[in-house]
């Protein structure tokens, strides 16, 4: 094993251990994807109807799945039909066929494990409103898990096996490929730094642990996968030192680049535009004279298989190769005056939010990335790596632009601007320039970024601040909400999200005071009642009561998400707050030794932190 290969092994171990260390619990996005994985393995079909509704047996406490057909299901002889809901909680039957007999309408988002669904009237089936790539990539891991457990007589619907299977499937798909993506990042960074190992290693660690890539490498989402696949495509397109591809080996590299790029599109539809940028890079950037048509053709050929998979998936499930899952999603996600129901003209307000605000600002949460712009400017000013600089700027700018146009710009429950994650590697690669020219300043910003991202990942990578009804003060502008200061840090430091709880309490008491005024209660008596109410509510929040504020039942200091893969919303329908089930719906590995303790992060710091330090020291010695 060569010196560089040893460094890559250290890097892979450090990142994979960190990404596998956390199980982030359930939520709409990953629940719908995992339902599709289970459907493909257990029922050999794509429809996820039978993996959306769970019921808990009141005697045994066991969970049971409720089968569904045409958006209808039966419990205790009573028929129920799922319905979409709007913001006024009006119910719209999903299956509009006249009912044969009495049927009760049920709000889908309360009953199902996910609201991220599409319903196809022609087939009567539900599917995730997502591209299929993430589910397909996870198939081998769950296939093996399911058949081993089946041989051992394990019930995959029981609460603990379901939780463990979701975690193991995530780390064997998203976790592994994200760690490999970091290795690929290191290889590209090394070439862009002229072979200098230390700046490349530092930039890689800053990307892996100091950007929003970190929390999403621990989640069963598509963003970290897409980022890693686009990185792989760039790596295979580039020949060493940027020489033009030649020969059979180079053709195979370009086929591999096209395959990775195509798979990125199967994972995230928006990746098709960066793939076009990569095709142009293959066509133009590696040429010595004239356009390099052969490189572009080989790159395109590599994308044929992923394209066939996606078009076939769409045809089988939605009736046409160019029909997408989003075409059938809930009306809740659609704007009638928006392009494709989702995209408006770009908003300068959203641009500010996702760039510098403490709520979703990429440069606030990951300040080291500011120097990525510096690196791009240096490359272009020095006429060095100009093609790469243009590519990096184009890819990141595209994802930024789309995020500014998207009606769901905030990304729901999220530890940062998740729609930017696929573009982050391209903003982080130029950090090799910053680490080479401004090492101390860049290292300081990287340290701040790593602390921010570790805190967000350790508490809740699906941070619900200002999106979830339980963690939102409608009287505050989104821009001033602070993912860290209002939510992650208070939970980590005190075990409760006190800033937000205090705000919710004040708003609640203001409403109660207004009711008393309207009832004609005198001021002195009103103040006495409000003070008594404040005392009682504060005592309830200290106990962790879920009423009247669900946020009161959210406990730190780590792994605070109580939602399981068997439920879609934070309502404790199946298990009560603080029960073992809700407590262990999210966890980190250290909690098997130190449950609900900050000490649980110690193994992570020792292993991933120690290996990261070793990587930097070894890179410096090798560069000396």
ZIMO-V709224 format. One record per backbone hydrogen bond with DSSP energy under -1.0 kcal/mol. CO is the residue of the C=O (numbers start at 1). NH is the residue of the N-H. E is the energy in kcal/mol with one decimal. If there is no record, write none. Layout:
BEGIN
co->CO nh->NH e->E
co->CO nh->NH e->E
END
This chain:
BEGIN
co->2 nh->6 e->-1.9
co->3 nh->7 e->-1.8
co->4 nh->8 e->-2.3
co->5 nh->9 e->-2.1
co->6 nh->10 e->-2.3
co->7 nh->11 e->-2.4
co->8 nh->12 e->-2.7
co->9 nh->13 e->-2.5
co->10 nh->14 e->-2.5
co->11 nh->15 e->-2.5
co->12 nh->16 e->-2.9
co->13 nh->17 e->-2.2
co->14 nh->18 e->-1.5
co->15 nh->19 e->-2.8
co->16 nh->20 e->-2.5
co->21 nh->589 e->-2.0
co->23 nh->587 e->-2.2
co->27 nh->31 e->-2.5
co->28 nh->32 e->-2.0
co->29 nh->33 e->-1.4
co->30 nh->34 e->-2.9
co->31 nh->35 e->-2.0
co->32 nh->36 e->-1.5
co->33 nh->37 e->-2.1
co->34 nh->38 e->-2.6
co->35 nh->39 e->-2.4
co->36 nh->40 e->-2.4
co->37 nh->41 e->-2.2
co->38 nh->42 e->-3.4
co->39 nh->43 e->-1.9
co->39 nh->45 e->-1.3
co->48 nh->51 e->-2.1
co->52 nh->113 e->-1.6
co->53 nh->66 e->-2.8
co->55 nh->64 e->-2.6
co->57 nh->61 e->-2.0
co->62 nh->57 e->-3.2
co->64 nh->55 e->-2.9
co->69 nh->72 e->-1.6
co->71 nh->82 e->-2.7
co->72 nh->69 e->-2.6
co->73 nh->80 e->-2.8
co->75 nh->78 e->-2.1
co->78 nh->75 e->-2.3
co->79 nh->104 e->-2.0
co->80 nh->73 e->-2.2
co->81 nh->106 e->-2.7
co->82 nh->94 e->-2.3
co->83 nh->108 e->-2.9
co->84 nh->92 e->-2.7
co->86 nh->89 e->-2.0
co->90 nh->86 e->-1.0
co->92 nh->84 e->-2.7
co->99 nh->101 e->-1.1
co->104 nh->81 e->-2.9
co->106 nh->83 e->-2.1
co->107 nh->110 e->-1.5
co->107 nh->111 e->-1.7
co->108 nh->112 e->-2.8
co->115 nh->117 e->-2.0
co->116 nh->129 e->-1.5
co->118 nh->127 e->-2.3
co->120 nh->124 e->-2.7
co->125 nh->120 e->-2.6
co->126 nh->48 e->-2.2
co->127 nh->118 e->-3.1
co->132 nh->136 e->-2.4
co->133 nh->137 e->-2.6
co->134 nh->138 e->-1.4
co->136 nh->139 e->-1.1
co->138 nh->142 e->-1.9
co->139 nh->143 e->-2.9
co->140 nh->144 e->-2.0
co->141 nh->145 e->-2.3
co->142 nh->146 e->-3.2
co->143 nh->147 e->-1.9
co->144 nh->148 e->-2.1
co->145 nh->149 e->-2.6
co->146 nh->150 e->-2.3
co->147 nh->151 e->-1.7
co->148 nh->152 e->-1.4
co->149 nh->154 e->-2.9
co->155 nh->158 e->-1.4
co->158 nh->162 e->-2.5
co->159 nh->163 e->-2.0
co->160 nh->164 e->-2.8
co->161 nh->165 e->-2.9
co->162 nh->166 e->-1.9
co->163 nh->167 e->-2.0
co->164 nh->168 e->-3.1
co->165 nh->169 e->-2.5
co->166 nh->170 e->-1.8
co->167 nh->171 e->-2.5
co->168 nh->172 e->-1.8
co->170 nh->173 e->-1.1
co->170 nh->175 e->-2.2
co->171 nh->176 e->-1.1
co->173 nh->177 e->-2.2
co->174 nh->178 e->-2.3
co->175 nh->179 e->-2.0
co->176 nh->180 e->-2.5
co->177 nh->181 e->-2.1
co->178 nh->182 e->-1.6
co->179 nh->183 e->-1.5
co->180 nh->184 e->-2.5
co->181 nh->185 e->-2.5
co->182 nh->186 e->-2.2
co->183 nh->187 e->-2.0
co->184 nh->188 e->-2.4
co->185 nh->189 e->-3.0
co->186 nh->190 e->-2.3
co->187 nh->191 e->-1.7
co->188 nh->192 e->-2.5
co->189 nh->193 e->-1.4
co->190 nh->195 e->-3.0
co->191 nh->194 e->-1.4
co->197 nh->201 e->-2.9
co->198 nh->202 e->-2.7
co->199 nh->203 e->-2.4
co->200 nh->204 e->-2.1
co->201 nh->205 e->-2.4
co->202 nh->206 e->-2.3
co->203 nh->207 e->-2.2
co->204 nh->208 e->-2.9
co->205 nh->209 e->-2.5
co->206 nh->210 e->-1.7
co->211 nh->214 e->-2.0
co->212 nh->216 e->-1.4
co->213 nh->217 e->-1.2
co->215 nh->218 e->-1.2
co->219 nh->221 e->-1.8
co->222 nh->226 e->-2.8
co->223 nh->227 e->-2.4
co->224 nh->228 e->-2.3
co->225 nh->229 e->-2.6
co->226 nh->230 e->-2.4
co->227 nh->231 e->-2.0
co->228 nh->232 e->-2.3
co->229 nh->233 e->-2.3
co->230 nh->234 e->-2.2
co->231 nh->235 e->-2.6
co->232 nh->236 e->-2.4
co->233 nh->237 e->-1.9
co->234 nh->238 e->-2.2
co->239 nh->242 e->-2.6
co->240 nh->243 e->-1.4
co->247 nh->251 e->-1.8
co->248 nh->252 e->-2.4
co->249 nh->253 e->-1.9
co->250 nh->254 e->-2.2
co->251 nh->255 e->-2.3
co->252 nh->256 e->-2.5
co->253 nh->257 e->-2.4
co->254 nh->258 e->-2.5
co->255 nh->259 e->-2.4
co->256 nh->260 e->-2.6
co->257 nh->261 e->-2.5
co->258 nh->262 e->-2.8
co->259 nh->263 e->-2.7
co->260 nh->264 e->-1.9
co->261 nh->265 e->-1.4
co->262 nh->266 e->-1.9
co->263 nh->267 e->-1.4
co->264 nh->268 e->-2.3
co->266 nh->133 e->-2.5
co->268 nh->271 e->-2.0
co->269 nh->272 e->-1.8
co->270 nh->273 e->-1.5
co->271 nh->275 e->-2.1
co->272 nh->276 e->-1.6
co->273 nh->277 e->-2.0
co->274 nh->278 e->-2.4
co->275 nh->279 e->-2.4
co->276 nh->280 e->-2.4
co->277 nh->281 e->-2.1
co->278 nh->282 e->-2.6
co->279 nh->283 e->-2.0
co->280 nh->284 e->-2.7
co->281 nh->285 e->-1.8
co->283 nh->292 e->-3.1
co->284 nh->287 e->-1.2
co->291 nh->293 e->-1.4
co->292 nh->296 e->-1.6
co->293 nh->297 e->-2.5
co->294 nh->298 e->-2.6
co->295 nh->299 e->-2.3
co->296 nh->300 e->-2.2
co->297 nh->301 e->-2.5
co->298 nh->302 e->-1.6
co->300 nh->303 e->-1.1
co->301 nh->304 e->-1.6
co->303 nh->307 e->-1.9
co->304 nh->308 e->-2.6
co->305 nh->309 e->-2.4
co->306 nh->310 e->-2.6
co->307 nh->311 e->-2.7
co->308 nh->312 e->-2.6
co->309 nh->313 e->-2.6
co->310 nh->314 e->-2.5
co->311 nh->315 e->-2.1
co->312 nh->316 e->-2.6
co->313 nh->317 e->-2.2
co->314 nh->318 e->-2.8
co->315 nh->319 e->-1.2
co->320 nh->323 e->-1.4
co->324 nh->327 e->-1.3
co->325 nh->328 e->-1.7
co->326 nh->329 e->-1.3
co->328 nh->119 e->-2.2
co->330 nh->333 e->-1.8
co->331 nh->334 e->-1.5
co->335 nh->338 e->-1.7
co->338 nh->341 e->-2.0
co->339 nh->342 e->-2.0
co->339 nh->343 e->-2.4
co->341 nh->335 e->-2.3
co->342 nh->407 e->-2.6
co->343 nh->339 e->-2.7
co->347 nh->351 e->-2.0
co->348 nh->352 e->-2.0
co->349 nh->353 e->-2.3
co->350 nh->354 e->-2.8
co->352 nh->356 e->-2.4
co->352 nh->357 e->-1.2
co->354 nh->362 e->-2.1
co->355 nh->363 e->-2.4
co->357 nh->361 e->-2.0
co->358 nh->483 e->-2.0
co->361 nh->365 e->-2.7
co->362 nh->366 e->-1.8
co->366 nh->369 e->-2.1
co->367 nh->370 e->-1.6
co->368 nh->371 e->-1.3
co->369 nh->372 e->-1.1
co->370 nh->374 e->-1.0
co->371 nh->375 e->-2.2
co->372 nh->376 e->-2.1
co->373 nh->377 e->-2.3
co->374 nh->378 e->-2.3
co->375 nh->379 e->-2.4
co->376 nh->380 e->-2.4
co->377 nh->381 e->-2.5
co->378 nh->382 e->-2.3
co->379 nh->384 e->-2.8
co->385 nh->389 e->-2.6
co->386 nh->390 e->-2.5
co->387 nh->391 e->-2.3
co->388 nh->392 e->-3.0
co->389 nh->393 e->-2.4
co->390 nh->394 e->-2.5
co->391 nh->395 e->-2.7
co->392 nh->396 e->-2.1
co->393 nh->397 e->-2.3
co->394 nh->398 e->-2.1
co->395 nh->399 e->-1.9
co->396 nh->400 e->-2.3
co->397 nh->401 e->-2.9
co->398 nh->402 e->-2.6
co->399 nh->403 e->-2.0
co->400 nh->404 e->-1.7
co->402 nh->406 e->-1.3
co->404 nh->347 e->-1.5
co->405 nh->344 e->-3.0
co->408 nh->411 e->-2.0
co->414 nh->416 e->-1.0
co->416 nh->418 e->-1.7
co->417 nh->420 e->-1.8
co->418 nh->421 e->-1.1
co->420 nh->423 e->-1.6
co->421 nh->424 e->-1.3
co->424 nh->428 e->-2.0
co->425 nh->429 e->-2.1
co->428 nh->431 e->-1.9
co->429 nh->432 e->-1.7
co->430 nh->433 e->-1.5
co->431 nh->435 e->-2.9
co->432 nh->436 e->-1.3
co->433 nh->437 e->-2.5
co->434 nh->438 e->-3.0
co->438 nh->442 e->-2.6
co->439 nh->443 e->-2.3
co->440 nh->444 e->-2.1
co->441 nh->445 e->-2.2
co->442 nh->446 e->-2.5
co->443 nh->447 e->-2.3
co->444 nh->448 e->-2.1
co->445 nh->449 e->-2.2
co->446 nh->450 e->-2.7
co->447 nh->451 e->-2.4
co->448 nh->452 e->-2.4
co->449 nh->453 e->-2.6
co->450 nh->454 e->-2.6
co->451 nh->455 e->-2.2
co->452 nh->456 e->-2.3
co->453 nh->457 e->-2.4
co->454 nh->458 e->-2.6
co->455 nh->459 e->-1.6
co->456 nh->460 e->-1.5
co->458 nh->559 e->-2.7
co->459 nh->560 e->-2.4
co->461 nh->415 e->-1.4
co->463 nh->414 e->-2.2
co->464 nh->467 e->-2.2
co->464 nh->468 e->-2.3
co->468 nh->471 e->-1.8
co->471 nh->466 e->-3.5
co->473 nh->476 e->-2.1
co->477 nh->480 e->-1.1
co->478 nh->481 e->-1.2
co->482 nh->486 e->-2.6
co->483 nh->488 e->-2.6
co->484 nh->489 e->-2.8
co->487 nh->491 e->-2.1
co->488 nh->492 e->-2.3
co->489 nh->493 e->-3.2
co->490 nh->494 e->-2.9
co->491 nh->495 e->-1.1
co->495 nh->556 e->-1.8
co->496 nh->498 e->-1.7
co->497 nh->501 e->-2.4
co->498 nh->502 e->-3.3
co->499 nh->503 e->-1.7
co->500 nh->504 e->-2.7
co->501 nh->505 e->-2.6
co->502 nh->506 e->-2.4
co->503 nh->507 e->-2.4
co->504 nh->508 e->-2.4
co->505 nh->509 e->-2.6
co->506 nh->510 e->-2.1
co->507 nh->511 e->-1.9
co->508 nh->512 e->-2.0
co->509 nh->513 e->-2.7
co->510 nh->514 e->-2.0
co->511 nh->515 e->-2.0
co->512 nh->516 e->-2.1
co->513 nh->517 e->-2.3
co->514 nh->518 e->-2.4
co->515 nh->519 e->-1.5
co->516 nh->521 e->-2.4
co->517 nh->520 e->-1.5
co->522 nh->526 e->-3.0
co->523 nh->527 e->-2.7
co->524 nh->528 e->-2.0
co->525 nh->529 e->-2.5
co->526 nh->530 e->-2.6
co->527 nh->531 e->-2.4
co->528 nh->532 e->-2.2
co->529 nh->533 e->-2.7
co->530 nh->534 e->-2.7
co->531 nh->535 e->-2.2
co->532 nh->536 e->-2.3
co->533 nh->537 e->-2.6
co->534 nh->538 e->-2.5
co->535 nh->539 e->-2.0
co->536 nh->540 e->-2.0
co->537 nh->541 e->-2.4
co->538 nh->542 e->-2.1
co->539 nh->543 e->-1.6
co->540 nh->544 e->-1.0
co->540 nh->545 e->-2.8
co->549 nh->552 e->-1.7
co->550 nh->553 e->-1.9
co->551 nh->554 e->-1.5
co->563 nh->26 e->-3.0
co->564 nh->567 e->-1.2
co->569 nh->571 e->-1.7
co->576 nh->579 e->-1.6
co->579 nh->583 e->-2.6
co->580 nh->584 e->-2.0
co->587 nh->23 e->-3.3
co->588 nh->591 e->-1.7
co->589 nh->592 e->-1.6
co->590 nh->593 e->-1.6
co->590 nh->594 e->-3.0
co->594 nh->597 e->-1.1
co->597 nh->600 e->-1.4
co->598 nh->601 e->-1.9
co->599 nh->602 e->-2.1
co->601 nh->605 e->-2.3
co->602 nh->606 e->-2.6
co->603 nh->607 e->-2.9
co->604 nh->608 e->-1.3
co->604 nh->609 e->-1.4
co->607 nh->611 e->-2.7
co->608 nh->612 e->-2.3
co->609 nh->613 e->-2.3
co->610 nh->614 e->-2.4
co->611 nh->615 e->-2.5
co->612 nh->616 e->-1.9
co->613 nh->617 e->-2.5
co->614 nh->618 e->-3.1
co->615 nh->619 e->-2.2
co->616 nh->620 e->-2.3
co->617 nh->621 e->-2.4
co->618 nh->622 e->-2.2
co->619 nh->623 e->-1.7
co->620 nh->624 e->-1.2
END
